[in-house]
Amino acid sequence: MPVNGIQVCIETFGEATDPPLLLLAGDASSMDWWDDEFCRRLAAGDRYVVRYDHRDTGRSTCFPIGSPGYSGLDLMNDALGVLDVLGVPAAHLVGFSLGGGIAQRIAVEHPDRVLSLTLMSTSAGSGDADPSRPDTAAGAGGVAGGTVSVVTRTLPAADIDWSDRKAAITHLIEEIRDRGGPFTAAEPHLRRLAERIFDRSADLAAGRLHHRLAGYGPPVRDRLAEIVAPTVILHGTLDQRFPAQHPTELADTIPGARLVWLEGVGHELPPRALWDNVLREILLP
């Protein structure tokens, strides 16, 4: 569908007459990361569930490598544009990692578009530069002034040929395992997911580079206290990218926010073993 001058691939679950719920994936992540059955179970909870491919992922518009011509603000406007093209004035927002940063910005700058917030594996510092990380020094999405730390266990990827199906799939599986925990899905499930991601993507390398360059947009940390939407923060106890001080700061800053720890979960979409608890928290508002 046409959104902000590009084409965005959108999929919906459930009845359009139910309260809308927009799923916001992480950086360089297509809609495929939101499990089909997870989406169907959300829809069964009387929600009109919407997921979409960020630009430079999946079947949405892909930009020439190294020349994205967009910023983190455009990624936020894409989310709003998806709601607009579906005729949705406001939605429950569920954001993971980068998607959580986008959700925070929408809640601050467009509070009338937000029914509730679910922030997964994300940070109050979205958009602030972390001088300890070269890839965030220019504002590509770290944290501010060293007040909170980011720990990464990033596998070497510089020499990955993302156009090589076998190599790309193998690396995606290794990344998921590296960021996960004891409840992370087994290899057959991860392989099916990685194959689907590769087969639906025009250029995996573009999304991975361009989203890092785009970042989150200007920081909103100092405005998070303005958020009025009911907010729940779901965070894995094994999240290495955003350790415990990140969700704690979010919970302390956003009025009335609830922090729910997901035991044994890393920096990953909630594993199936925890779905019952996660779905209950998302559908509570």
N, C-alpha and C positions, 0 to 999 in steps of 0.2 A: 504494500500500500504506500502511497506517496506521503512522506513525512519530512518536513523541513527541506524540501528540494532534493531528497534522496528517496530510494526505495527501501522500505523496512519490512522484513518478513515477520508476520504476526500470527500467532495461533491462540485460539480461545477454547476454554472448556466450560461446560455448564450453560445455564440460562442467562441470557442478557438482562433479564428482569431482576436477577439477584444482585446483591451488593458487589461491585467490582473489586477485584484484587489484582494488582499489577506486580509481577515478579521481575526483579531487576538483578541480572546476573553479574558476576564479577568481571574483572578486567580481562580482555581478550577471550571472553567466554560467550558462546552462542546460547540460545535458549535450550539446547540439548542437555545442558547441565542440570536443568530442572527435570527430574525424573517424570516420565509420563504418568505413572501410577500415583506419584505424589501430587501431581496436578489434578488428577481425577478425584483423589480423596479430598483435596481442598474444595473442588466443585461440589462434591457430595455434602459438604458442610454449608451448603447454600451460599456459594460464592461464584461469581462470574470471573473465572480465572483467565488472566491474559499473560502470555509470555511472548518475548520477541527477541530477535537477533540484534544486538548492538551493531551499529555501523562497523564495517571491517570484520564482521563475524558472520558465520552461517551464510544465509542467502541474501542478507542485506547488502546495500551498496558497498563495494570494496574499492579503496583508493590506491593509487600507484604507490608501491613500496617507497618509503622515505618522504612522501609528499602528502600527508593526510589533509592538511589545510583545515583542521578543526581542533577544538579545545574541549576541556572537560565540561564547559558550559554547554557546548553543543550536545554532548552526551545527555545532560540533564534535559535539554529542550527536546531531544528525541523522545525521552520518556513521556513528557507532557504531550508531544505530538501524537504519540500512539494513543493516548487517552482521547485526544481531540478527534482523531480520525474515526474512532469508535463511538464518538458521541458521549463520552464519559466525563462528567464534570468533576468528579472526585472519586478517589479509590483508596482502598487499603494498600499500603506499599510494603512490600517484603523485599529487602535488599541484602545481598551477600557481598561482602568485601567492597569493591568499587561500587556495586549496586547499593550498598548501605550508605556510602558517601553521597551518591546521587539522591537517595531518599532523604537524607538529612538536609541537603541543599533545597530540595523541593519543599520540605516542611518549613524551612526558614523563610524562603523567598515567595512561596505560593501556598500558604497555609490552608487556603480555601480548597485546594485540590487534594487534601490528605484527610482520610477518615481515621486511619491509624497507621502506626509505624512498627514494623518488625525489623530490627537491625541485627544481622547475623555476621559474626566474624569481621567486624569493622572497627573503625577508630573515630574518636572525636577530632583527630588531627587531620582528617582527610583534606588535602589541598595544601597543607603546610609542608615546607621542605625539611628534610632530615639531613643535616650536613654530613652525617656518618655514612650515608648511602649515595654513591655517585649517581645512581639512576633517579634519585629524588631531589638532587641538589637544585634543580631548576623548577621545582614545584611539581614533580611527577607523582606526588601522592605519598608522602611520608608523614612525619609528625614535626611539631614545631620546637625549635630551640633545644632539642635534646631533653625535653621535659618528660617524655615517655620514650621507651626504646622499641625498636623493631628488630626482631630476630628472624633471620631467614636461613633456610637450608636449601638454597637454590642449586639444582643440578646443573652442571655445565651444559649450555645450550648453544653456544656461539657457533659451533660447527655442525649444528643440526640442519639438514636439508629438509625444510618443512614441506617441500613438494614431493618428497620420497615417502610414499604411503607407509611402508613398513617401518622406516626410521621414525617418522612422526608419531605413529601409533604407539610404538615402543616407548618413546620418550614421554608421551602423555600419560601412559600407565605408570611409569616410574615417578612422574611428578605427583600424581594423585597419591600413590603409596607413600612418598616421602613426606607429604603434607598431612597425611591421615593419621589414624590411630587403630586400635584393636577392632573397631566396628566397621572400618572401611571395607567396601565390597570386595569380594574375591576376584581373582584374575579374569575369569570368563565374563563377568558383568562389566568390569573395567574395559576389557577389550571391545566388547560390543559398543560401549559408550564412546571409546576413542575412535572406533571405526566410523560410527555415525557422525561424530564431530568432523573427522577428516573429510568424509564423503559429502557433507553439506557445506563445507567451507570453500570459498573461492580462493583464498590465500591465507593460510594460517600464519605465515610470517608477518603479514601486514598488520593483523590485529594485535599480535604480541608486541610489535614495535610501536605502532601508532597509539595504542591506548596508554602506553608508558609515556610517550611524548605528550599526549593530550593532558594526562593527569586528571585531577578532580575539579580543577578550577580554583578560583581564589578561596582562601580559607573561610569557613563559617563557624569555627570553634567559638568565637566570642559572641555568637548569636544563638547558640543552641538553647540557651535559657528562654528564648522566645517561643520555642516549640510548644504548641498547645495540644497536639494530637496524642491520644493514648499511645504509649510507647513500651514495647518489650524488647529487651536486648538478649539475644541467644548467643552464647559464646562457649566454644569448646575449651575444656581445661587443658588440652594439649596443643592449643593453637600456638605455633612457633612464630608466625608472622606478626600477630598482634597479641603479645602476652597480656597477663591479667590486668595490668594498669590501664589498658585501653578501654575495655568494657566498663571497668570501674569508674573511669572518668566520665564516660557517657552517662552512666546511671546517676552519677553525682551532679551532672550538669543539666540534663533534660528533666524538667519538672515532672514528678510523678512516675518516672521511668522505673520499670522493674527489670532486674538483672537475673536471668535464669542460666545457670551453668549447665553445660552438657558434658557430663563425665565421659572421659575417654574419647573425646572428639577433637580432631585437629583443625587445621584451616581447610575446611571442606564443607560442602553442602551436607546437611544432616543425614547420616547413614540410616538405612531402613530400620535398624534396631531401635532407633529413637523417634521414629515418626509419630507414634501415638502421642508422646509428650509434646513434640514440636507442633504438630497439627492443632493440638488443644490450645497451645499458647497463641498461635496465629489466629485461630478462629474465635478467641475469647472476646475481643471487642465487638 
